[in-house]
């Protein structure tokens, strides 16, 4: 039987077992906003946050089930490329539960 924090951690791990993190990195804010908008409209995903990385690079992160995140990241990257430079995209399926705090 799980109790206390162990139970909470197991619950998060079960939730993340079906989840994914998707990241789209762009050069500049305009393609980032365009990519985020398209990603959020393309699939049932949640905006986890965004960051200015430096040297003009910005990254947006979305979460959701694996298929939705892959679809959202693909759509977002395509839309971002129409108005600027998409540097990199990546999807992490079933991330370890200690990875998600990096997004916030």
NORSULPE-V516639 format. One record per helix or strand. SS is the DSSP state (H for helix, E for strand). FROM is the first residue (numbers start at 1). LEN is the number of residues. If there is no record, write none. Layout:
SS_FROM_LEN ; SS_FROM_LEN
This chain:
H_4_14 ; E_19_9 ; H_29_14 ; E_46_9 ; E_57_9 ; H_66_18 ; E_85_9 ; H_100_4
